[in-house]
Amino acid sequence: MSSQAWINLAYLTASMLFIVAFKLMTGPRTAVKGNYLGAAGMAIAILAACFEKPVMQSVAAQGAWPLVMLGLAGVIGGVIGAVMAIKYPMTGMPQMVALLNGFGGAASTLVAGAELWNATAAAKAASAPLPAWTQFAIATALTGLIGAVTFWGSLVAFGKLEELPQFKKAWTDPNRHWINLGLAVTTLLLIWGVCANPSSNLLFWLLVIVGSALGCTLTMPIGGADMPVVICLLNSYSGLAAAAAGFVIDNSVLVIAGSLVGASGLILTAIMCQAMNRSLAGVLFGGLGTTAVANADDVYAGKVKSASAEEIAMVLEGAERVVIVPGYGLAVAQAQHAVRELANALEKRGTTVEYAIHPVAGRMPGHMNVLLAEADIPYEKLREMDDINPTFPETDVAIVIGANDVVNPAARTDPKSPIAGMPILDVDKAKTVVVVKRSLSPGFAGIPNPLFAADNTLMYFADGKKAILDLTAALSK
């Protein structure tokens, strides 16, 4: 069997591992194994790529130096990735995912640019310009555009998720749609130019620059509450860029892996849009948090009831069923282990404890599931929104920890609210609601929450972790 046949077999093996990994990562019990299989598939693909003909030709011409450079780049990238994974807190995972999406797009763009440079140099040496409208030309143009949009869009998403001052406020210029339209038309013209004249490196890099601007202007107007959808979409873009890069360098495993990521990202984007009752066009061209909102003083004035740990413990002592609703504030406070201790204390008293999970709680899909899994909370106790909502009227106490927009009844009752129509957890229908928050500050959508002023709500103002520890201590007295 020829060496290329062995390389193709390795690519096929890697592709199969990627597909199995995606399947395993759909469930929390098998996700770790899926990650290991995906990493193994990537290792096989990288090793096989080192034996491709262009690499072997470089080794024959320059000695082992090209392989040394590949190994060095792999070590540097591995160290950076490991440090990021270890150092970034759970609350920073959405930001990290946004950055990784962006790096994927940037890598694809650089691969396409390098291949175009080599191809034009070879064509110039042979006095034969590159032919127009070939797979190479089309794929190069698309890779440059999608990769640039992904990279800069992801950087803007990172800034919004990190709440950097210059990114906190959505860009609401009334002419933004015309600006985006102008940039989009320019990219189409440049794509045509690259495909018609692939020997021009200048046109390619102009396309990358305009695509970079488009990535920024598409992402800047999007409000914070829509960021889970944007992360999914950017993830899809990074996969599509990788798939297009696979066509540029004629690498089958890159096409397959990129297609898997692109398709899964689009599916997840659709799921997130459905969970928020939003259209993708509404996310891209509208944005939550960009319209006028109710005055907080009108919503809260004289209606908020604060309670102490001892008072809430007395309520919990008589509860037969308690539902805990985790949110981003729980992640910030790293209170997942304290929540597990509170649940254990309640269950010792015979109380049934469950966890209500909203699809977009936190700042990325599955954020709360991963957070609670850290504390070894049984997955069977995590109930999805559609499953648990009908049971809230029979719930004695609902404890909301750091959640805001996903429990805001204005989505159900106020047609003028920016989140009107968004499916929420119906915690306001529980007999008693305990909300643990530092203050009455709004959530990512930037709007007040009438739940905090409801007759059946008790506000417990404190850091999430300290509040739950104090509540557990009061319950154990």
VEXTIBA-568886 format. One record per residue (C-alpha): residue number from 0; residue in one letter; x negated, y negated, z. Coordinates in Angstrom, 3 decimals, decimal comma. Example, Ala and Ser with C-alpha at 12.3 -4.5 7.8 and 13.67 -1.06 7.14 Angstrom:
2
(0 'A' (-12,300 4,500 7,800))
(1 'S' (-13,670 1,060 7,140))
This chain:
477
(0 'M' (0,000 0,000 0,000))
(1 'S' (-1,383 -3,427 -0,965))
(2 'S' (-2,308 -6,057 1,596))
(3 'Q' (0,600 -8,256 0,457))
(4 'A' (2,983 -5,347 1,041))
(5 'W' (1,725 -5,055 4,625))
(6 'I' (2,177 -8,807 5,081))
(7 'N' (5,737 -8,596 3,753))
(8 'L' (6,446 -5,674 6,092))
(9 'A' (5,163 -7,754 9,016))
(10 'Y' (7,420 -10,625 7,953))
(11 'L' (10,379 -8,249 7,753))
(12 'T' (9,618 -6,956 11,251))
(13 'A' (9,349 -10,508 12,589))
(14 'S' (12,643 -11,454 10,925))
(15 'M' (14,406 -8,461 12,483))
(16 'L' (13,029 -9,413 15,890))
(17 'F' (14,320 -12,977 15,419))
(18 'I' (17,807 -11,723 14,581))
(19 'V' (17,899 -9,344 17,574))
(20 'A' (16,522 -12,126 19,801))
(21 'F' (19,332 -14,483 18,766))
(22 'K' (21,873 -11,781 19,573))
(23 'L' (20,360 -11,099 23,004))
(24 'M' (20,178 -14,793 23,857))
(25 'T' (23,960 -15,111 23,623))
(26 'G' (24,290 -13,512 27,082))
(27 'P' (22,605 -14,531 30,353))
(28 'R' (21,711 -10,962 31,318))
(29 'T' (19,806 -10,300 28,103))
(30 'A' (18,501 -13,813 27,358))
(31 'V' (15,058 -13,218 28,907))
(32 'K' (14,545 -10,099 26,805))
(33 'G' (15,683 -12,085 23,770))
(34 'N' (13,059 -14,740 24,473))
(35 'Y' (10,332 -12,098 24,707))
(36 'L' (11,393 -10,489 21,428))
(37 'G' (11,536 -13,883 19,714))
(38 'A' (8,032 -14,706 20,963))
(39 'A' (6,777 -11,318 19,756))
(40 'G' (8,336 -11,918 16,346))
(41 'M' (6,671 -15,318 16,096))
(42 'A' (3,292 -13,835 17,087))
(43 'I' (3,613 -11,191 14,366))
(44 'A' (4,609 -13,824 11,788))
(45 'I' (1,665 -16,079 12,660))
(46 'L' (-0,797 -13,179 12,583))
(47 'A' (0,527 -12,013 9,224))
(48 'A' (0,249 -15,550 7,814))
(49 'C' (-3,460 -15,527 8,652))
(50 'F' (-3,916 -12,783 6,043))
(51 'E' (-2,107 -14,623 3,246))
(52 'K' (-4,112 -15,083 0,040))
(53 'P' (-4,741 -18,862 0,414))
(54 'V' (-6,092 -18,338 3,937))
(55 'M' (-8,334 -15,471 2,822))
(56 'Q' (-9,617 -17,596 -0,063))
(57 'S' (-10,501 -20,358 2,412))
(58 'V' (-12,294 -17,839 4,617))
(59 'A' (-14,234 -16,519 1,630))
(60 'A' (-15,264 -20,048 0,672))
(61 'Q' (-15,900 -21,536 4,136))
(62 'G' (-16,543 -18,558 6,363))
(63 'A' (-14,623 -18,025 9,603))
(64 'W' (-14,111 -21,758 10,188))
(65 'P' (-10,460 -21,848 8,904))
(66 'L' (-9,515 -18,991 11,265))
(67 'V' (-11,296 -20,738 14,135))
(68 'M' (-9,296 -23,883 13,430))
(69 'L' (-6,056 -21,893 13,354))
(70 'G' (-6,908 -20,233 16,647))
(71 'L' (-7,928 -23,525 18,239))
(72 'A' (-4,692 -25,193 17,093))
(73 'G' (-2,717 -22,258 18,502))
(74 'V' (-4,441 -22,507 21,874))
(75 'I' (-3,953 -26,282 22,090))
(76 'G' (-0,285 -26,002 21,125))
(77 'G' (0,241 -23,110 23,531))
(78 'V' (-1,292 -25,024 26,426))
(79 'I' (0,791 -28,117 25,691))
(80 'G' (3,963 -26,029 25,452))
(81 'A' (3,203 -24,143 28,672))
(82 'V' (2,482 -27,353 30,590))
(83 'M' (5,696 -28,942 29,331))
(84 'A' (7,735 -25,866 30,255))
(85 'I' (6,236 -25,687 33,749))
(86 'K' (6,122 -29,381 34,574))
(87 'Y' (9,464 -30,490 33,162))
(88 'P' (12,232 -30,156 35,769))
(89 'M' (15,514 -28,489 34,903))
(90 'T' (17,078 -31,937 34,589))
(91 'G' (14,557 -32,712 31,864))
(92 'M' (15,283 -29,661 29,706))
(93 'P' (17,577 -31,585 27,306))
(94 'Q' (14,829 -34,155 26,744))
(95 'M' (12,315 -31,370 26,200))
(96 'V' (14,609 -29,642 23,696))
(97 'A' (15,011 -32,941 21,844))
(98 'L' (11,229 -33,347 21,654))
(99 'L' (10,721 -29,774 20,444))
(100 'N' (13,350 -30,305 17,754))
(101 'G' (11,476 -33,410 16,667))
(102 'F' (8,102 -31,649 16,629))
(103 'G' (9,580 -28,948 14,407))
(104 'G' (10,789 -31,554 11,941))
(105 'A' (7,446 -33,363 11,975))
(106 'A' (5,547 -30,093 11,396))
(107 'S' (7,725 -29,243 8,395))
(108 'T' (7,171 -32,701 6,901))
(109 'L' (3,402 -32,457 7,343))
(110 'V' (3,338 -28,976 5,776))
(111 'A' (5,250 -30,256 2,744))
(112 'G' (2,996 -33,315 2,480))
(113 'A' (-0,169 -31,190 2,681))
(114 'E' (1,095 -28,740 0,048))
(115 'L' (2,029 -31,602 -2,257))
(116 'W' (-1,431 -33,136 -1,812))
(117 'N' (-3,141 -29,837 -2,641))
(118 'A' (-0,852 -29,166 -5,600))
(119 'T' (-1,361 -32,621 -7,123))
(120 'A' (-5,136 -32,346 -6,626))
(121 'A' (-5,195 -28,989 -8,393))
(122 'A' (-2,986 -30,293 -11,194))
(123 'K' (-5,190 -33,346 -11,615))
(124 'A' (-8,299 -31,160 -11,827))
(125 'A' (-6,589 -29,074 -14,501))
(126 'S' (-5,352 -32,206 -16,330))
(127 'A' (-1,800 -30,819 -16,148))
(128 'P' (0,809 -32,766 -14,135))
(129 'L' (3,164 -30,853 -11,884))
(130 'P' (6,394 -29,835 -13,663))
(131 'A' (9,563 -31,693 -12,657))
(132 'W' (12,683 -30,246 -11,024))
(133 'T' (11,097 -27,005 -9,856))
(134 'Q' (11,786 -25,179 -6,589))
(135 'F' (8,564 -26,659 -5,233))
(136 'A' (9,513 -30,244 -6,090))
(137 'I' (13,071 -30,008 -4,765))
(138 'A' (12,062 -28,194 -1,579))
(139 'T' (9,241 -30,681 -0,928))
(140 'A' (11,595 -33,650 -1,222))
(141 'L' (14,231 -32,088 1,044))
(142 'T' (11,630 -31,049 3,621))
(143 'G' (10,202 -34,553 3,780))
(144 'L' (13,622 -36,133 4,240))
(145 'I' (15,130 -33,662 6,740))
(146 'G' (11,917 -33,415 8,743))
(147 'A' (11,576 -37,196 9,040))
(148 'V' (15,233 -37,657 10,030))
(149 'T' (14,840 -34,884 12,620))
(150 'F' (11,631 -36,238 14,138))
(151 'W' (12,687 -39,847 14,596))
(152 'G' (16,282 -38,979 15,461))
(153 'S' (14,960 -36,651 18,154))
(154 'L' (12,700 -39,345 19,566))
(155 'V' (15,694 -41,681 19,873))
(156 'A' (17,706 -38,864 21,499))
(157 'F' (14,829 -38,320 23,932))
(158 'G' (14,862 -42,009 24,838))
(159 'K' (18,613 -41,948 25,460))
(160 'L' (18,457 -38,780 27,571))
(161 'E' (15,484 -40,127 29,520))
(162 'E' (17,512 -43,337 30,003))
(163 'L' (14,660 -45,535 28,871))
(164 'P' (15,761 -49,193 29,103))
(165 'Q' (15,502 -49,889 25,381))
(166 'F' (17,706 -46,890 24,549))
(167 'K' (20,350 -47,012 27,299))
(168 'K' (22,725 -49,234 25,354))
(169 'A' (24,201 -47,891 22,126))
(170 'W' (23,400 -49,884 18,979))
(171 'T' (26,708 -51,493 18,008))
(172 'D' (25,710 -53,830 15,181))
(173 'P' (28,853 -54,248 13,037))
(174 'N' (26,719 -53,863 9,906))
(175 'R' (25,170 -50,550 10,997))
(176 'H' (27,306 -48,472 8,628))
(177 'W' (26,212 -50,581 5,671))
(178 'I' (22,603 -50,262 6,798))
(179 'N' (22,959 -46,468 7,016))
(180 'L' (24,662 -46,363 3,625))
(181 'G' (21,871 -48,409 2,058))
(182 'L' (19,209 -46,144 3,567))
(183 'A' (21,098 -43,027 2,459))
(184 'V' (21,375 -44,269 -1,126))
(185 'T' (17,664 -45,147 -1,092))
(186 'T' (16,771 -41,630 0,078))
(187 'L' (18,831 -40,113 -2,751))
(188 'L' (16,997 -42,257 -5,289))
(189 'L' (13,637 -41,301 -3,786))
(190 'I' (14,578 -37,592 -3,784))
(191 'W' (15,363 -37,940 -7,483))
(192 'G' (12,035 -39,697 -7,979))
(193 'V' (10,044 -36,983 -6,170))
(194 'C' (11,801 -34,203 -8,087))
(195 'A' (11,331 -35,983 -11,431))
(196 'N' (7,700 -36,937 -10,731))
(197 'P' (6,294 -34,522 -8,093))
(198 'S' (2,707 -35,609 -8,849))
(199 'S' (3,388 -38,896 -7,020))
(200 'N' (2,383 -38,596 -3,382))
(201 'L' (3,434 -42,225 -2,910))
(202 'L' (7,094 -41,462 -3,653))
(203 'F' (7,053 -38,582 -1,165))
(204 'W' (5,701 -40,693 1,665))
(205 'L' (8,094 -43,527 0,827))
(206 'L' (10,884 -40,937 1,163))
(207 'V' (9,479 -39,926 4,565))
(208 'I' (9,375 -43,557 5,734))
(209 'V' (12,958 -44,290 4,634))
(210 'G' (14,101 -40,966 6,136))
(211 'S' (12,429 -41,945 9,415))
(212 'A' (14,365 -45,206 9,480))
(213 'L' (17,579 -43,325 8,699))
(214 'G' (16,931 -40,902 11,563))
(215 'C' (16,684 -43,836 13,964))
(216 'T' (19,694 -45,763 12,676))
(217 'L' (21,898 -42,634 12,649))
(218 'T' (21,079 -41,782 16,277))
(219 'M' (20,881 -45,219 17,929))
(220 'P' (24,650 -45,989 17,753))
(221 'I' (25,647 -42,688 19,373))
(222 'G' (26,862 -43,041 22,958))
(223 'G' (25,363 -41,030 25,783))
(224 'A' (28,371 -38,745 26,241))
(225 'D' (27,919 -37,408 22,706))
(226 'M' (24,276 -36,433 23,211))
(227 'P' (24,968 -32,675 23,746))
(228 'V' (26,451 -32,613 20,240))
(229 'V' (23,541 -34,607 18,818))
(230 'I' (20,983 -32,218 20,333))
(231 'C' (22,731 -29,271 18,665))
(232 'L' (22,813 -31,104 15,344))
(233 'L' (19,141 -32,093 15,519))
(234 'N' (18,310 -28,490 16,364))
(235 'S' (20,094 -27,487 13,173))
(236 'Y' (18,181 -30,134 11,207))
(237 'S' (14,857 -28,787 12,479))
(238 'G' (15,839 -25,305 11,287))
(239 'L' (16,875 -26,588 7,870))
(240 'A' (13,583 -28,472 7,558))
(241 'A' (11,670 -25,291 8,414))
(242 'A' (13,676 -23,289 5,865))
(243 'A' (12,965 -25,884 3,181))
(244 'A' (9,266 -25,797 4,132))
(245 'G' (9,402 -22,030 3,647))
(246 'F' (10,404 -22,604 0,028))
(247 'V' (7,574 -25,129 -0,353))
(248 'I' (4,877 -22,639 0,705))
(249 'D' (6,801 -19,578 -0,547))
(250 'N' (6,959 -17,965 2,914))
(251 'S' (9,938 -15,652 3,426))
(252 'V' (9,828 -15,427 7,222))
(253 'L' (9,883 -19,210 7,532))
(254 'V' (12,947 -19,357 5,287))
(255 'I' (14,715 -16,687 7,377))
(256 'A' (13,774 -18,164 10,766))
(257 'G' (14,674 -21,679 9,662))
(258 'S' (18,001 -20,505 8,270))
(259 'L' (18,826 -18,738 11,545))
(260 'V' (18,066 -21,858 13,581))
(261 'G' (19,918 -24,097 11,140))
(262 'A' (23,019 -21,915 11,076))
(263 'S' (23,112 -21,382 14,847))
(264 'G' (22,682 -25,116 15,411))
(265 'L' (25,606 -25,911 13,117))
(266 'I' (27,792 -23,299 14,836))
(267 'L' (26,901 -24,683 18,259))
(268 'T' (27,566 -28,220 17,016))
(269 'A' (31,051 -27,146 15,924))
(270 'I' (31,663 -25,515 19,310))
(271 'M' (30,554 -28,646 21,151))
(272 'C' (32,745 -30,882 18,980))
(273 'Q' (35,710 -28,630 19,693))
(274 'A' (34,960 -28,674 23,427))
(275 'M' (34,998 -32,482 23,376))
(276 'N' (37,917 -32,728 20,933))
(277 'R' (35,678 -34,750 18,656))
(278 'S' (35,012 -34,582 14,943))
(279 'L' (31,404 -34,522 13,777))
(280 'A' (32,074 -37,686 11,770))
(281 'G' (33,419 -39,316 14,944))
(282 'V' (30,210 -38,447 16,773))
(283 'L' (27,900 -39,647 14,016))
(284 'F' (29,750 -42,818 13,099))
(285 'G' (31,596 -43,656 16,307))
(286 'G' (30,159 -42,712 19,658))
(287 'L' (31,566 -42,491 23,134))
(288 'G' (30,641 -45,327 25,392))
(289 'T' (30,756 -47,898 22,605))
(290 'T' (34,281 -49,239 23,186))
(291 'A' (35,865 -51,403 25,864))
(292 'V' (36,596 -49,600 29,129))
(293 'A' (38,805 -50,200 32,149))
(294 'N' (37,590 -52,414 34,971))
(295 'A' (36,241 -50,308 37,836))
(296 'D' (37,659 -52,690 40,462))
(297 'D' (41,159 -52,168 39,084))
(298 'V' (40,730 -48,388 39,279))
(299 'Y' (39,098 -48,078 42,708))
(300 'A' (40,107 -51,161 44,763))
(301 'G' (41,450 -50,077 48,167))
(302 'K' (42,148 -46,517 47,050))
(303 'V' (38,891 -44,612 47,612))
(304 'K' (38,801 -42,444 50,755))
(305 'S' (35,381 -41,551 52,152))
(306 'A' (34,847 -38,520 54,389))
(307 'S' (32,043 -37,077 56,514))
(308 'A' (30,581 -33,567 56,410))
(309 'E' (32,459 -32,617 59,588))
(310 'E' (35,812 -33,776 58,171))
(311 'I' (35,288 -31,860 54,943))
(312 'A' (34,171 -28,769 56,869))
(313 'M' (37,500 -28,820 58,711))
(314 'V' (39,314 -28,789 55,358))
(315 'L' (37,170 -25,903 54,116))
(316 'E' (37,791 -23,829 57,245))
(317 'G' (41,404 -23,313 56,226))
(318 'A' (40,736 -22,776 52,513))
(319 'E' (41,398 -19,409 50,923))
(320 'R' (40,093 -20,362 47,497))
(321 'V' (37,349 -22,874 46,680))
(322 'V' (36,159 -23,844 43,208))
(323 'I' (32,778 -25,539 42,849))
(324 'V' (32,331 -27,817 39,813))
(325 'P' (28,643 -28,464 39,022))
(326 'G' (27,487 -31,482 37,041))
(327 'Y' (24,364 -33,346 36,070))
(328 'G' (24,084 -34,864 39,545))
(329 'L' (23,656 -31,374 40,982))
(330 'A' (20,781 -30,822 38,567))
(331 'V' (19,152 -34,125 39,512))
(332 'A' (19,376 -33,283 43,216))
(333 'Q' (18,166 -29,696 42,617))
(334 'A' (21,044 -28,594 44,815))
(335 'Q' (21,739 -25,212 43,209))
(336 'H' (20,185 -23,215 46,057))
(337 'A' (22,029 -25,305 48,654))
(338 'V' (25,268 -24,594 46,767))
(339 'R' (24,549 -20,874 46,947))
(340 'E' (24,085 -21,168 50,731))
(341 'L' (27,406 -23,018 51,044))
(342 'A' (29,140 -20,350 48,955))
(343 'N' (27,656 -17,617 51,160))
(344 'A' (28,896 -19,379 54,295))
(345 'L' (32,399 -19,693 52,823))
(346 'E' (32,497 -16,074 51,637))
(347 'K' (31,541 -14,874 55,121))
(348 'R' (34,765 -16,509 56,279))
(349 'G' (36,717 -14,595 53,644))
(350 'T' (37,047 -17,513 51,222))
(351 'T' (37,043 -16,797 47,493))
(352 'V' (34,436 -18,991 45,761))
(353 'E' (34,191 -19,530 42,022))
(354 'Y' (32,411 -21,975 39,727))
(355 'A' (34,113 -23,996 36,976))
(356 'I' (31,875 -24,552 33,942))
(357 'H' (32,665 -27,174 31,334))
(358 'P' (31,031 -26,549 27,920))
(359 'V' (29,293 -29,936 27,925))
(360 'A' (28,588 -30,304 31,647))
(361 'G' (25,060 -31,617 32,092))
(362 'R' (23,235 -32,845 29,034))
(363 'M' (23,018 -29,794 26,838))
(364 'P' (25,050 -26,635 26,192))
(365 'G' (24,559 -24,019 28,902))
(366 'H' (22,793 -26,469 31,227))
(367 'M' (24,891 -25,532 34,274))
(368 'N' (24,759 -21,794 33,552))
(369 'V' (20,960 -21,833 33,570))
(370 'L' (20,843 -24,044 36,652))
(371 'L' (23,099 -21,751 38,701))
(372 'A' (21,289 -18,659 37,451))
(373 'E' (18,150 -20,101 39,072))
(374 'A' (19,882 -19,665 42,425))
(375 'D' (20,905 -16,051 41,627))
(376 'I' (24,596 -16,939 41,568))
(377 'P' (26,426 -13,969 40,005))
(378 'Y' (27,419 -14,712 36,448))
(379 'E' (30,843 -13,132 37,049))
(380 'K' (31,697 -16,066 39,301))
(381 'L' (31,042 -18,623 36,566))
(382 'R' (34,348 -19,239 34,814))
(383 'E' (34,780 -21,190 31,606))
(384 'M' (37,109 -24,190 31,346))
(385 'D' (39,950 -22,494 29,449))
(386 'D' (39,911 -19,582 31,881))
(387 'I' (39,889 -21,519 35,155))
(388 'N' (42,044 -24,549 34,325))
(389 'P' (45,396 -22,726 34,839))
(390 'T' (44,264 -21,716 38,359))
(391 'F' (43,529 -25,177 39,760))
(392 'P' (47,085 -25,696 41,118))
(393 'E' (46,482 -22,617 43,331))
(394 'T' (43,049 -23,872 44,432))
(395 'D' (42,833 -25,088 48,028))
(396 'V' (39,638 -27,131 47,587))
(397 'A' (37,730 -28,153 44,470))
(398 'I' (34,217 -29,404 45,221))
(399 'V' (32,837 -31,624 42,435))
(400 'I' (29,072 -32,054 42,696))
(401 'G' (27,643 -34,703 40,420))
(402 'A' (30,146 -34,208 37,606))
(403 'N' (32,008 -37,202 36,239))
(404 'D' (33,226 -37,361 32,647))
(405 'V' (34,166 -33,660 32,464))
(406 'V' (36,636 -34,096 35,363))
(407 'N' (37,967 -37,531 34,416))
(408 'P' (41,789 -37,328 34,126))
(409 'A' (41,783 -40,462 31,948))
(410 'A' (40,978 -38,118 29,062))
(411 'R' (44,422 -36,602 29,587))
(412 'T' (46,452 -39,615 30,697))
(413 'D' (45,006 -42,729 29,013))
(414 'P' (45,267 -42,749 25,201))
(415 'K' (43,114 -45,905 25,099))
(416 'S' (40,234 -44,304 27,003))
(417 'P' (37,016 -43,686 25,037))
(418 'I' (37,272 -40,007 26,059))
(419 'A' (40,994 -39,668 25,287))
(420 'G' (41,815 -36,155 24,159))
(421 'M' (38,577 -34,638 25,404))
(422 'P' (39,317 -31,321 27,199))
(423 'I' (38,442 -31,606 30,891))
(424 'L' (38,437 -29,458 34,003))
(425 'D' (41,791 -30,062 35,708))
(426 'V' (40,335 -30,459 39,201))
(427 'D' (42,810 -33,247 40,002))
(428 'K' (45,503 -30,542 40,185))
(429 'A' (43,812 -28,810 43,146))
(430 'K' (45,365 -29,309 46,579))
(431 'T' (42,254 -31,138 47,816))
(432 'V' (39,342 -32,486 45,800))
(433 'V' (35,958 -33,240 47,370))
(434 'V' (33,644 -35,316 45,185))
(435 'V' (29,965 -35,408 46,122))
(436 'K' (28,230 -38,437 44,585))
(437 'R' (25,715 -41,072 45,568))
(438 'S' (28,076 -43,872 44,520))
(439 'L' (31,023 -44,738 42,309))
(440 'S' (28,722 -45,304 39,348))
(441 'P' (30,156 -44,120 36,012))
(442 'G' (29,036 -41,031 34,124))
(443 'F' (27,322 -40,861 30,744))
(444 'A' (30,450 -42,186 29,006))
(445 'G' (30,163 -45,367 31,089))
(446 'I' (33,796 -45,451 32,304))
(447 'P' (35,409 -45,364 35,780))
(448 'N' (37,056 -42,151 36,974))
(449 'P' (40,599 -42,365 38,436))
(450 'L' (39,987 -39,010 40,144))
(451 'F' (37,834 -40,777 42,740))
(452 'A' (40,830 -42,880 43,803))
(453 'A' (43,439 -40,087 43,718))
(454 'D' (45,535 -39,354 46,810))
(455 'N' (44,169 -35,800 47,131))
(456 'T' (40,497 -36,796 46,718))
(457 'L' (37,873 -37,225 49,436))
(458 'M' (34,604 -38,912 48,451))
(459 'Y' (31,422 -37,673 50,101))
(460 'F' (28,732 -40,274 49,351))
(461 'A' (25,279 -38,718 49,664))
(462 'D' (22,448 -37,064 47,779))
(463 'G' (23,800 -33,814 46,354))
(464 'K' (21,368 -31,446 48,050))
(465 'K' (21,485 -33,149 51,458))
(466 'A' (25,265 -33,378 51,299))
(467 'I' (25,694 -29,655 50,656))
(468 'L' (23,136 -28,690 53,322))
(469 'D' (24,900 -30,920 55,885))
(470 'L' (28,256 -29,481 54,852))
(471 'T' (26,966 -25,912 55,270))
(472 'A' (25,585 -26,795 58,708))
(473 'A' (28,900 -28,370 59,766))
(474 'L' (30,798 -25,315 58,520))
(475 'S' (28,554 -22,962 60,494))
(476 'K' (29,131 -24,692 63,857))
